[in-house]
Amino acid sequence: MQRWRWRLAQGRTLELGSEAVIMGVLNMTPDSFSDGGRHLSVEGAVNAALAMAREGAAIIDIGGESTRPGGAPISPAEEQERILPVIEVLAKERSIILSVDTYRAETASLAVDAGAHIINDVWGAQKERAIAEVAAKTGAGLVLMHTGRERQKLPDVIADQFAFLRRSLEIAREAGVADEQILIDPGFGFAKDAGENMEIMARFDELASLGFPLVAGTSRKRFIGHFTGRDVGRRAVGTAASSALLRIKGASVFRVHDVAENRDALRIADAMLAAERRVGR
C-alpha cells in the first residue's frame, strides 16, 4: 500500500496508507438520508463527534446541507449558522482533525478560519471553482469528489470518473493547490445506480492511476441496501464489508456513520495486508 503525507490547514498533516483512516460523518441537517435531525444542537453535535473520535475516527466531517437526492437547498448563511459553532468548539480538541462538507467557497473559508483542516467538496470544485482558491490560500486538505449529477455521464463508469476528476484536478492545480493537499473520492451513490456502484468497487484499483490517495464513502448508501435487503438504519455490516473490500483495493480514507463497526472491519483488512507484505505477496 503506497504511503502519503496529506497536507492540511492549521499546519497539520496526516499519514495515509499504512493504516486505514476513518472519517466520521456529522450531519448538522434535519433531512440527511440516514441521520437527519439527530445532531441539530451544538452540544449534541459536539458530543456525537467526541464519541466517534473515541471509537476510532481520526477525522470528523461536518456538513450543514443535505446532499441526498432531492435534498432541499439552503442559504449559505443557514449552512454556516449550523456548522461554524460546532467547528469552533471541536477545534479546541487537538486530537481531532476537522473536515467541512461543503461546495461553497465562502463557507469553506469561514470553516477553515474557525479551525477546520479539510474541505470536502461533493462537486469536485466544479460547482464553485473559488473553493479551490480557498484551499490554495489556506493550505487546507481538499477532497475532490466525483458526481454524475446535472450532466451526461459517459457509458463506462471508470472513463467517466477519469473525465470528471481530471477536470477537477485541473481546476485545483490552476488555483495553486498542491498535489499533497488533494484526495480523490469516486462519489458512491451520487447519480449512480446499484450496478454502477458495484462496478466502481470492482474496478476501484484502476483509480490509483490518477496518482492520489482515495476516499471511500459507501456508508449506508442505497446500493448497500439493494444488495443486503436492509433499510438505511441497518446497513452498518454491509458498509463495513464494503469498506474492508475497498481497503484491499487501495482506499486510504473511509467516510462512515458507524465508526466502531468499520474500524473493526478495517483492522482485519489492514492485518491481512500486513501479512501479505510479510510473506512477500
Secondary structure as UniProt FT lines:
FT   STRAND          4..7
FT   HELIX           9..11
FT   STRAND          13..16
FT   STRAND          21..27
FT   TURN            33..37
FT   HELIX           42..55
FT   STRAND          59..63
FT   TURN            69..70
FT   HELIX           76..90
FT   TURN            91..92
FT   TURN            94..95
FT   STRAND          97..101
FT   HELIX           105..114
FT   STRAND          118..121
FT   TURN            122..125
FT   HELIX           130..138
FT   STRAND          141..145
FT   TURN            149..150
FT   HELIX           157..175
FT   HELIX           179..181
FT   STRAND          182..185
FT   TURN            188..189
FT   HELIX           194..202
FT   HELIX           204..210
FT   STRAND          214..216
FT   TURN            219..220
FT   HELIX           222..228
FT   HELIX           232..234
FT   HELIX           236..248
FT   TURN            249..250
FT   STRAND          253..256
FT   HELIX           259..278
FT   TURN            279..280
//
